[in-house]
Amino acid sequence: MKTMLMIATGIGVLLLASSAVRAEEKDTAKMLVGKWEASKVDEGTLPQGTIVEFTKDGKVKVTHKKGDESIDLAGTYTFANHKLTVKLKMNDEEKEHTVTIKKISATEFVAEHEDGKSITFTKKK
């Protein structure tokens, strides 16, 4: 009987933990919505100052300057299991990038590529 009680308790703890993870994922997805500026970048990632805007409906817009020229890209994004996948349309080609959200708050988030390079974004007002 004690064994059954322990198993039931273990299952209950796992269910609570998984629902807490789902709630955390929803909170992170909500926090992503808005305009973010790449404020600290590792070489080989985005240009510093790049603006990334995430909308509630899964769309993303990326704007960065190259000299005097402003380059705008549009696409979509998804977020699951701490992974942010962005698909951007570049000319007639679609590029997909996946990063892991290492840290996020209302004012800052850190994204890390598979190769360990990271980008720190600061929320724009």
N, CA, C and O atoms as a GROMACS GRO file, in nm:
protein
  500
    1MET      N    1   0.082  -0.119   0.000
    1MET     CA    2   0.000   0.000   0.000
    1MET      C    3   0.087   0.126   0.000
    1MET      O    4   0.055   0.223  -0.068
    2LYS      N    5   0.198   0.125   0.078
    2LYS     CA    6   0.287   0.239   0.082
    2LYS      C    7   0.349   0.264  -0.056
    2LYS      O    8   0.368   0.378  -0.097
    3THR      N    9   0.380   0.155  -0.126
    3THR     CA   10   0.439   0.168  -0.258
    3THR      C   11   0.342   0.238  -0.354
    3THR      O   12   0.383   0.325  -0.430
    4MET      N   13   0.216   0.200  -0.350
    4MET     CA   14   0.115   0.262  -0.437
    4MET      C   15   0.101   0.411  -0.404
    4MET      O   16   0.086   0.494  -0.494
    5LEU      N   17   0.104   0.444  -0.276
    5LEU     CA   18   0.093   0.583  -0.233
    5LEU      C   19   0.213   0.663  -0.284
    5LEU      O   20   0.198   0.776  -0.329
    6MET      N   21   0.332   0.604  -0.276
    6MET     CA   22   0.453   0.672  -0.322
    6MET      C   23   0.448   0.693  -0.474
    6MET      O   24   0.486   0.799  -0.524
    7ILE      N   25   0.400   0.593  -0.547
    7ILE     CA   26   0.389   0.605  -0.692
    7ILE      C   27   0.289   0.715  -0.728
    7ILE      O   28   0.315   0.797  -0.815
    8ALA      N   29   0.174   0.715  -0.661
    8ALA     CA   30   0.072   0.817  -0.687
    8ALA      C   31   0.125   0.956  -0.656
    8ALA      O   32   0.100   1.051  -0.730
    9THR      N   33   0.198   0.969  -0.546
    9THR     CA   34   0.257   1.098  -0.509
    9THR      C   35   0.359   1.141  -0.615
    9THR      O   36   0.361   1.258  -0.654
   10GLY      N   37   0.442   1.048  -0.660
   10GLY     CA   38   0.541   1.078  -0.764
   10GLY      C   39   0.476   1.125  -0.893
   10GLY      O   40   0.523   1.221  -0.955
   11ILE      N   41   0.369   1.059  -0.933
   11ILE     CA   42   0.298   1.098  -1.054
   11ILE      C   43   0.239   1.237  -1.037
   11ILE      O   44   0.244   1.319  -1.129
   12GLY      N   45   0.182   1.264  -0.920
   12GLY     CA   46   0.125   1.397  -0.893
   12GLY      C   47   0.231   1.506  -0.902
   12GLY      O   48   0.206   1.612  -0.959
   13VAL      N   49   0.350   1.481  -0.846
   13VAL     CA   50   0.459   1.579  -0.852
   13VAL      C   51   0.501   1.602  -0.997
   13VAL      O   52   0.524   1.716  -1.038
   14LEU      N   53   0.512   1.495  -1.076
   14LEU     CA   54   0.549   1.509  -1.217
   14LEU      C   55   0.446   1.591  -1.294
   14LEU      O   56   0.482   1.674  -1.376
   15LEU      N   57   0.320   1.567  -1.268
   15LEU     CA   58   0.214   1.643  -1.336
   15LEU      C   59   0.220   1.791  -1.300
   15LEU      O   60   0.205   1.877  -1.387
   16LEU      N   61   0.242   1.820  -1.173
   16LEU     CA   62   0.255   1.960  -1.130
   16LEU      C   63   0.376   2.025  -1.194
   16LEU      O   64   0.369   2.140  -1.239
   17ALA      N   65   0.487   1.953  -1.199
   17ALA     CA   66   0.609   2.008  -1.259
   17ALA      C   67   0.590   2.035  -1.408
   17ALA      O   68   0.633   2.138  -1.458
   18SER      N   69   0.525   1.942  -1.479
   18SER     CA   70   0.505   1.962  -1.622
   18SER      C   71   0.410   2.078  -1.648
   18SER      O   72   0.428   2.150  -1.746
   19SER      N   73   0.309   2.098  -1.564
   19SER     CA   74   0.220   2.211  -1.584
   19SER      C   75   0.292   2.342  -1.552
   19SER      O   76   0.264   2.444  -1.613
   20ALA      N   77   0.385   2.340  -1.457
   20ALA     CA   78   0.464   2.459  -1.426
   20ALA      C   79   0.554   2.494  -1.544
   20ALA      O   80   0.572   2.612  -1.574
   21VAL      N   81   0.612   2.393  -1.610
   21VAL     CA   82   0.696   2.417  -1.727
   21VAL      C   83   0.612   2.477  -1.840
   21VAL      O   84   0.657   2.570  -1.907
   22ARG      N   85   0.491   2.424  -1.863
   22ARG     CA   86   0.403   2.479  -1.967
   22ARG      C   87   0.368   2.624  -1.936
   22ARG      O   88   0.364   2.707  -2.027
   23ALA      N   89   0.342   2.656  -1.810
   23ALA     CA   90   0.311   2.794  -1.771
   23ALA      C   91   0.431   2.884  -1.795
   23ALA      O   92   0.416   2.997  -1.842
   24GLU      N   93   0.551   2.835  -1.764
   24GLU     CA   94   0.673   2.912  -1.786
   24GLU      C   95   0.692   2.938  -1.936
   24GLU      O   96   0.729   3.048  -1.975
   25GLU      N   97   0.666   2.837  -2.018
   25GLU     CA   98   0.677   2.852  -2.164
   25GLU      C   99   0.580   2.960  -2.213
   25GLU      O  100   0.617   3.044  -2.295
   26LYS      N  101   0.456   2.959  -2.162
   26LYS     CA  102   0.358   3.060  -2.203
   26LYS      C  103   0.404   3.199  -2.162
   26LYS      O  104   0.390   3.294  -2.239
   27ASP      N  105   0.458   3.211  -2.039
   27ASP     CA  106   0.506   3.341  -1.993
   27ASP      C  107   0.620   3.391  -2.081
   27ASP      O  108   0.624   3.509  -2.116
   28THR      N  109   0.712   3.302  -2.116
   28THR     CA  110   0.824   3.341  -2.201
   28THR      C  111   0.774   3.386  -2.337
   28THR      O  112   0.819   3.488  -2.389
   29ALA      N  113   0.681   3.311  -2.395
   29ALA     CA  114   0.625   3.348  -2.525
   29ALA      C  115   0.559   3.486  -2.518
   29ALA      O  116   0.572   3.565  -2.612
   30LYS      N  117   0.488   3.515  -2.409
   30LYS     CA  118   0.424   3.646  -2.394
   30LYS      C  119   0.529   3.756  -2.379
   30LYS      O  120   0.513   3.866  -2.433
   31MET      N  121   0.637   3.728  -2.305
   31MET     CA  122   0.742   3.828  -2.284
   31MET      C  123   0.816   3.861  -2.413
   31MET      O  124   0.869   3.971  -2.427
   32LEU      N  125   0.821   3.767  -2.508
   32LEU     CA  126   0.890   3.792  -2.634
   32LEU      C  127   0.823   3.900  -2.718
   32LEU      O  128   0.891   3.970  -2.794
   33VAL      N  129   0.693   3.914  -2.706
   33VAL     CA  130   0.618   4.008  -2.790
   33VAL      C  131   0.667   4.151  -2.763
   33VAL      O  132   0.673   4.196  -2.649
   34GLY      N  133   0.701   4.219  -2.872
   34GLY     CA  134   0.749   4.357  -2.863
   34GLY      C  135   0.874   4.377  -2.946
   34GLY      O  136   0.915   4.288  -3.020
   35LYS      N  137   0.933   4.496  -2.933
   35LYS     CA  138   1.055   4.530  -3.006
   35LYS      C  139   1.177   4.512  -2.916
   35LYS      O  140   1.178   4.556  -2.801
   36TRP      N  141   1.279   4.447  -2.972
   36TRP     CA  142   1.402   4.419  -2.900
   36TRP      C  143   1.522   4.466  -2.983
   36TRP      O  144   1.523   4.453  -3.105
   37GLU      N  145   1.622   4.521  -2.914
   37GLU     CA  146   1.744   4.565  -2.981
   37GLU      C  147   1.860   4.476  -2.941
   37GLU      O  148   1.878   4.446  -2.823
   38ALA      N  149   1.938   4.432  -3.040
   38ALA     CA  150   2.056   4.350  -3.012
   38ALA      C  151   2.162   4.443  -2.952
   38ALA      O  152   2.228   4.519  -3.023
   39SER      N  153   2.177   4.436  -2.819
   39SER     CA  154   2.264   4.530  -2.749
   39SER      C  155   2.404   4.475  -2.723
   39SER      O  156   2.499   4.552  -2.708
   40LYS      N  157   2.417   4.344  -2.718
   40LYS     CA  158   2.548   4.279  -2.700
   40LYS      C  159   2.548   4.155  -2.787
   40LYS      O  160   2.466   4.065  -2.769
   41VAL      N  161   2.641   4.149  -2.882
   41VAL     CA  162   2.641   4.038  -2.978
   41VAL      C  163   2.778   3.974  -2.988
   41VAL      O  164   2.881   4.042  -2.980
   42ASP      N  165   2.780   3.843  -3.005
   42ASP     CA  166   2.904   3.774  -3.036
   42ASP      C  167   2.930   3.784  -3.185
   42ASP      O  168   2.836   3.791  -3.265
   43GLU      N  169   3.055   3.784  -3.223
   43GLU     CA  170   3.091   3.791  -3.365
   43GLU      C  171   3.028   3.674  -3.440
   43GLU      O  172   3.026   3.561  -3.392
   44GLY      N  173   2.978   3.702  -3.559
   44GLY     CA  174   2.917   3.599  -3.641
   44GLY      C  175   2.768   3.580  -3.616
   44GLY      O  176   2.707   3.488  -3.669
   45THR      N  177   2.711   3.670  -3.534
   45THR     CA  178   2.566   3.664  -3.509
   45THR      C  179   2.502   3.784  -3.580
   45THR      O  180   2.535   3.812  -3.695
   46LEU      N  181   2.414   3.853  -3.514
   46LEU     CA  182   2.350   3.972  -3.571
   46LEU      C  183   2.439   4.095  -3.555
   46LEU      O  184   2.522   4.099  -3.464
   47PRO      N  185   2.423   4.194  -3.642
   47PRO     CA  186   2.492   4.322  -3.618
   47PRO      C  187   2.434   4.389  -3.494
   47PRO      O  188   2.313   4.387  -3.471
   48GLN      N  189   2.521   4.448  -3.414
   48GLN     CA  190   2.474   4.520  -3.296
   48GLN      C  191   2.380   4.632  -3.341
   48GLN      O  192   2.405   4.698  -3.442
   49GLY      N  193   2.272   4.654  -3.265
   49GLY     CA  194   2.174   4.756  -3.299
   49GLY      C  195   2.058   4.705  -3.382
   49GLY      O  196   1.963   4.778  -3.408
   50THR      N  197   2.065   4.578  -3.426
   50THR     CA  198   1.955   4.519  -3.502
   50THR      C  199   1.829   4.521  -3.416
   50THR      O  200   1.834   4.488  -3.298
   51ILE      N  201   1.716   4.558  -3.477
   51ILE     CA  202   1.588   4.560  -3.407
   51ILE      C  203   1.507   4.438  -3.454
   51ILE      O  204   1.492   4.416  -3.574
   52VAL      N  205   1.457   4.362  -3.359
   52VAL     CA  206   1.372   4.246  -3.388
   52VAL      C  207   1.239   4.268  -3.318
   52VAL      O  208   1.234   4.292  -3.198
   53GLU      N  209   1.130   4.261  -3.396
   53GLU     CA  210   0.997   4.280  -3.340
   53GLU      C  211   0.916   4.152  -3.354
   53GLU      O  212   0.897   4.101  -3.464
   54PHE      N  213   0.870   4.100  -3.240
   54PHE     CA  214   0.786   3.981  -3.235
   54PHE      C  215   0.642   4.024  -3.209
   54PHE      O  216   0.616   4.105  -3.120
   55THR      N  217   0.548   3.970  -3.287
   55THR     CA  218   0.406   4.003  -3.267
   55THR      C  219   0.336   3.884  -3.201
   55THR      O  220   0.388   3.772  -3.200
   56LYS      N  221   0.216   3.910  -3.148
   56LYS     CA  222   0.137   3.805  -3.082
   56LYS      C  223   0.099   3.694  -3.178
   56LYS      O  224   0.084   3.578  -3.138
   57ASP      N  225   0.083   3.728  -3.306
   57ASP     CA  226   0.035   3.630  -3.403
   57ASP      C  227   0.147   3.551  -3.473
   57ASP      O  228   0.124   3.491  -3.578
   58GLY      N  229   0.268   3.550  -3.414
   58GLY     CA  230   0.377   3.466  -3.466
   58GLY      C  231   0.456   3.526  -3.581
   58GLY      O  232   0.527   3.454  -3.651
   59LYS      N  233   0.444   3.655  -3.600
   59LYS     CA  234   0.520   3.720  -3.706
   59LYS      C  235   0.643   3.791  -3.645
   59LYS      O  236   0.642   3.830  -3.528
   60VAL      N  237   0.746   3.805  -3.727
   60VAL     CA  238   0.868   3.872  -3.682
   60VAL      C  239   0.916   3.965  -3.792
   60VAL      O  240   0.904   3.935  -3.911
   61LYS      N  241   0.971   4.079  -3.750
   61LYS     CA  242   1.030   4.176  -3.842
   61LYS      C  243   1.169   4.209  -3.790
   61LYS      O  244   1.186   4.239  -3.671
   62VAL      N  245   1.268   4.203  -3.877
   62VAL     CA  246   1.406   4.231  -3.840
   62VAL      C  247   1.454   4.350  -3.922
   62VAL      O  248   1.440   4.353  -4.044
   63THR      N  249   1.511   4.450  -3.853
   63THR     CA  250   1.561   4.570  -3.919
   63THR      C  251   1.702   4.597  -3.872
   63THR      O  252   1.729   4.603  -3.751
   64HIS      N  253   1.794   4.612  -3.968
   64HIS     CA  254   1.929   4.655  -3.930
   64HIS      C  255   1.986   4.746  -4.038
   64HIS      O  256   1.942   4.744  -4.153
   65LYS      N  257   2.082   4.824  -3.998
   65LYS     CA  258   2.142   4.921  -4.089
   65LYS      C  259   2.273   4.864  -4.142
   65LYS      O  260   2.351   4.802  -4.069
   66LYS      N  261   2.294   4.888  -4.270
   66LYS     CA  262   2.421   4.853  -4.334
   66LYS      C  263   2.467   4.981  -4.402
   66LYS      O  264   2.425   5.014  -4.513
   67GLY      N  265   2.556   5.052  -4.334
   67GLY     CA  266   2.594   5.185  -4.381
   67GLY      C  267   2.477   5.279  -4.364
   67GLY      O  268   2.422   5.290  -4.255
   68ASP      N  269   2.439   5.347  -4.472
   68ASP     CA  270   2.324   5.438  -4.468
   68ASP      C  271   2.194   5.367  -4.504
   68ASP      O  272   2.086   5.426  -4.497
   69GLU      N  273   2.205   5.241  -4.544
   69GLU     CA  274   2.089   5.165  -4.590
   69GLU      C  275   2.026   5.086  -4.475
   69GLU      O  276   2.095   5.028  -4.392
   70SER      N  277   1.892   5.087  -4.472
   70SER     CA  278   1.818   5.008  -4.373
   70SER      C  279   1.766   4.882  -4.441
   70SER      O  280   1.703   4.889  -4.547
   71ILE      N  281   1.794   4.767  -4.381
   71ILE     CA  282   1.750   4.640  -4.437
   71ILE      C  283   1.639   4.584  -4.350
   71ILE      O  284   1.656   4.566  -4.229
   72ASP      N  285   1.525   4.555  -4.411
   72ASP     CA  286   1.409   4.501  -4.341
   72ASP      C  287   1.380   4.360  -4.391
   72ASP      O  288   1.375   4.336  -4.511
   73LEU      N  289   1.362   4.268  -4.296
   73LEU     CA  290   1.327   4.131  -4.328
   73LEU      C  291   1.201   4.094  -4.251
   73LEU      O  292   1.182   4.141  -4.138
   74ALA      N  293   1.117   4.013  -4.309
   74ALA     CA  294   0.993   3.971  -4.242
   74ALA      C  295   0.987   3.819  -4.243
   74ALA      O  296   1.045   3.752  -4.328
   75GLY      N  297   0.914   3.766  -4.146
   75GLY     CA  298   0.898   3.621  -4.140
   75GLY      C  299   0.806   3.580  -4.027
   75GLY      O  300   0.718   3.656  -3.985
   76THR      N  301   0.828   3.459  -3.978
   76THR     CA  302   0.748   3.403  -3.870
   76THR      C  303   0.839   3.346  -3.763
   76THR      O  304   0.958   3.323  -3.785
   77TYR      N  305   0.780   3.323  -3.645
   77TYR     CA  306   0.856   3.258  -3.539
   77TYR      C  307   0.767   3.163  -3.462
   77TYR      O  308   0.644   3.177  -3.459
   78THR      N  309   0.831   3.065  -3.400
   78THR     CA  310   0.764   2.975  -3.307
   78THR      C  311   0.853   2.962  -3.184
   78THR      O  312   0.974   2.982  -3.190
   79PHE      N  313   0.790   2.928  -3.073
   79PHE     CA  314   0.864   2.911  -2.948
   79PHE      C  315   0.811   2.788  -2.876
   79PHE      O  316   0.692   2.777  -2.850
   80ALA      N  317   0.902   2.695  -2.844
   80ALA     CA  318   0.865   2.575  -2.768
   80ALA      C  319   0.991   2.517  -2.705
   80ALA      O  320   1.098   2.516  -2.766
   81ASN      N  321   0.976   2.468  -2.583
   81ASN     CA  322   1.087   2.403  -2.512
   81ASN      C  323   1.213   2.490  -2.506
   81ASN      O  324   1.324   2.441  -2.526
   82HIS      N  325   1.194   2.617  -2.478
   82HIS     CA  326   1.303   2.716  -2.467
   82HIS      C  327   1.374   2.742  -2.600
   82HIS      O  328   1.477   2.809  -2.602
   83LYS      N  329   1.321   2.689  -2.709
   83LYS     CA  330   1.380   2.708  -2.843
   83LYS      C  331   1.296   2.809  -2.921
   83LYS      O  332   1.174   2.795  -2.932
   84LEU      N  333   1.363   2.908  -2.975
   84LEU     CA  334   1.300   3.010  -3.058
   84LEU      C  335   1.345   2.984  -3.202
   84LEU      O  336   1.464   2.992  -3.233
   85THR      N  337   1.249   2.954  -3.289
   85THR     CA  338   1.280   2.929  -3.430
   85THR      C  339   1.222   3.043  -3.512
   85THR      O  340   1.102   3.071  -3.507
   86VAL      N  341   1.309   3.108  -3.588
   86VAL     CA  342   1.271   3.222  -3.671
   86VAL      C  343   1.293   3.184  -3.817
   86VAL      O  344   1.401   3.138  -3.854
   87LYS      N  345   1.190   3.204  -3.899
   87LYS     CA  346   1.200   3.183  -4.044
   87LYS      C  347   1.186   3.318  -4.111
   87LYS      O  348   1.083   3.384  -4.098
   88LEU      N  349   1.290   3.359  -4.182
   88LEU     CA  350   1.291   3.489  -4.249
   88LEU      C  351   1.298   3.472  -4.400
   88LEU      O  352   1.367   3.383  -4.450
   89LYS      N  353   1.227   3.556  -4.470
   89LYS     CA  354   1.228   3.557  -4.616
   89LYS      C  355   1.337   3.654  -4.660
   89LYS      O  356   1.332   3.773  -4.626
   90MET      N  357   1.435   3.604  -4.735
   90MET     CA  358   1.544   3.685  -4.788
   90MET      C  359   1.544   3.668  -4.939
   90MET      O  360   1.581   3.563  -4.991
   91ASN      N  361   1.501   3.774  -5.009
   91ASN     CA  362   1.480   3.767  -5.154
   91ASN      C  363   1.378   3.657  -5.182
   91ASN      O  364   1.265   3.665  -5.133
   92ASP      N  365   1.413   3.555  -5.257
   92ASP     CA  366   1.320   3.446  -5.286
   92ASP      C  367   1.349   3.323  -5.200
   92ASP      O  368   1.292   3.216  -5.223
   93GLU      N  369   1.435   3.338  -5.103
   93GLU     CA  370   1.478   3.226  -5.020
   93GLU      C  371   1.431   3.242  -4.876
   93GLU      O  372   1.424   3.354  -4.825
   94GLU      N  373   1.398   3.131  -4.811
   94GLU     CA  374   1.359   3.136  -4.670
   94GLU      C  375   1.471   3.074  -4.587
   94GLU      O  376   1.516   2.963  -4.614
   95LYS      N  377   1.515   3.147  -4.485
   95LYS     CA  378   1.621   3.101  -4.395
   95LYS      C  379   1.560   3.074  -4.258
   95LYS      O  380   1.474   3.150  -4.212
   96GLU      N  381   1.604   2.967  -4.195
   96GLU     CA  382   1.553   2.931  -4.062
   96GLU      C  383   1.668   2.932  -3.963
   96GLU      O  384   1.775   2.877  -3.989
   97HIS      N  385   1.645   2.995  -3.848
   97HIS     CA  386   1.744   3.002  -3.740
   97HIS      C  387   1.678   2.959  -3.611
   97HIS      O  388   1.566   3.002  -3.581
   98THR      N  389   1.745   2.873  -3.535
   98THR     CA  390   1.693   2.831  -3.405
   98THR      C  391   1.795   2.865  -3.298
   98THR      O  392   1.914   2.835  -3.312
   99VAL      N  393   1.746   2.928  -3.191
   99VAL     CA  394   1.830   2.962  -3.077
   99VAL      C  395   1.760   2.916  -2.950
   99VAL      O  396   1.640   2.893  -2.948
  100THR      N  397   1.838   2.905  -2.844
  100THR     CA  398   1.783   2.871  -2.713
  100THR      C  399   1.775   2.999  -2.630
  100THR      O  400   1.871   3.075  -2.622
  101ILE      N  401   1.659   3.022  -2.570
  101ILE     CA  402   1.644   3.136  -2.479
  101ILE      C  403   1.705   3.094  -2.345
  101ILE      O  404   1.652   3.007  -2.276
  102LYS      N  405   1.816   3.156  -2.311
  102LYS     CA  406   1.886   3.123  -2.187
  102LYS      C  407   1.831   3.199  -2.067
  102LYS      O  408   1.831   3.150  -1.955
  103LYS      N  409   1.783   3.321  -2.094
  103LYS     CA  410   1.733   3.406  -1.986
  103LYS      C  411   1.638   3.506  -2.048
  103LYS      O  412   1.663   3.557  -2.158
  104ILE      N  413   1.529   3.536  -1.978
  104ILE     CA  414   1.437   3.638  -2.027
  104ILE      C  415   1.372   3.710  -1.910
  104ILE      O  416   1.338   3.649  -1.808
  105SER      N  417   1.355   3.841  -1.927
  105SER     CA  418   1.282   3.922  -1.830
  105SER      C  419   1.200   4.022  -1.911
  105SER      O  420   1.198   4.016  -2.034
  106ALA      N  421   1.134   4.112  -1.844
  106ALA     CA  422   1.054   4.213  -1.913
  106ALA      C  423   1.142   4.312  -1.990
  106ALA      O  424   1.092   4.381  -2.079
  107THR      N  425   1.271   4.320  -1.958
  107THR     CA  426   1.358   4.420  -2.021
  107THR      C  427   1.475   4.362  -2.100
  107THR      O  428   1.541   4.436  -2.173
  108GLU      N  429   1.502   4.233  -2.086
  108GLU     CA  430   1.620   4.175  -2.151
  108GLU      C  431   1.602   4.027  -2.176
  108GLU      O  432   1.538   3.957  -2.096
  109PHE      N  433   1.658   3.978  -2.287
  109PHE     CA  434   1.668   3.833  -2.304
  109PHE      C  435   1.796   3.796  -2.375
  109PHE      O  436   1.850   3.872  -2.454
  110VAL      N  437   1.844   3.676  -2.343
  110VAL     CA  438   1.968   3.625  -2.400
  110VAL      C  439   1.935   3.501  -2.482
  110VAL      O  440   1.873   3.407  -2.432
  111ALA      N  441   1.978   3.503  -2.608
  111ALA     CA  442   1.958   3.390  -2.698
  111ALA      C  443   2.094   3.331  -2.731
  111ALA      O  444   2.191   3.403  -2.755
  112GLU      N  445   2.101   3.198  -2.733
  112GLU     CA  446   2.228   3.130  -2.762
  112GLU      C  447   2.212   3.037  -2.881
  112GLU      O  448   2.119   2.957  -2.887
  113HIS      N  449   2.304   3.048  -2.976
  113HIS     CA  450   2.308   2.959  -3.092
  113HIS      C  451   2.365   2.824  -3.050
  113HIS      O  452   2.425   2.811  -2.943
  114GLU      N  453   2.348   2.725  -3.135
  114GLU     CA  454   2.401   2.591  -3.106
  114GLU      C  455   2.553   2.592  -3.090
  114GLU      O  456   2.608   2.510  -3.017
  115ASP      N  457   2.621   2.686  -3.158
  115ASP     CA  458   2.767   2.693  -3.151
  115ASP      C  459   2.817   2.769  -3.028
  115ASP      O  460   2.937   2.792  -3.013
  116GLY      N  461   2.723   2.808  -2.939
  116GLY     CA  462   2.760   2.876  -2.815
  116GLY      C  463   2.765   3.027  -2.824
  116GLY      O  464   2.779   3.094  -2.722
  117LYS      N  465   2.752   3.082  -2.945
  117LYS     CA  466   2.753   3.229  -2.959
  117LYS      C  467   2.620   3.284  -2.911
  117LYS      O  468   2.515   3.222  -2.930
  118SER      N  469   2.625   3.401  -2.846
  118SER     CA  470   2.502   3.453  -2.788
  118SER      C  471   2.476   3.599  -2.830
  118SER      O  472   2.565   3.671  -2.874
  119ILE      N  473   2.351   3.636  -2.813
  119ILE     CA  474   2.304   3.772  -2.840
  119ILE      C  475   2.219   3.814  -2.720
  119ILE      O  476   2.130   3.742  -2.677
  120THR      N  477   2.249   3.932  -2.668
  120THR     CA  478   2.169   3.990  -2.562
  120THR      C  479   2.081   4.098  -2.623
  120THR      O  480   2.131   4.189  -2.689
  121PHE      N  481   1.951   4.086  -2.601
  121PHE     CA  482   1.855   4.184  -2.652
  121PHE      C  483   1.801   4.267  -2.537
  121PHE      O  484   1.780   4.216  -2.426
  122THR      N  485   1.780   4.395  -2.564
  122THR     CA  486   1.721   4.487  -2.467
  122THR      C  487   1.587   4.534  -2.524
  122THR      O  488   1.577   4.570  -2.641
  123LYS      N  489   1.484   4.533  -2.439
  123LYS     CA  490   1.347   4.573  -2.481
  123LYS      C  491   1.346   4.720  -2.518
  123LYS      O  492   1.397   4.804  -2.444
  124LYS      N  493   1.287   4.751  -2.634
  124LYS     CA  494   1.269   4.890  -2.678
  124LYS      C  495   1.134   4.938  -2.630
  124LYS      O  496   1.040   4.859  -2.621
  125LYS      N  497   1.122   5.065  -2.600
  125LYS     CA  498   0.995   5.121  -2.556
  125LYS      C  499   0.924   5.188  -2.669
  125LYS      O  500   0.814   5.241  -2.650
   0.00000   0.00000   0.00000
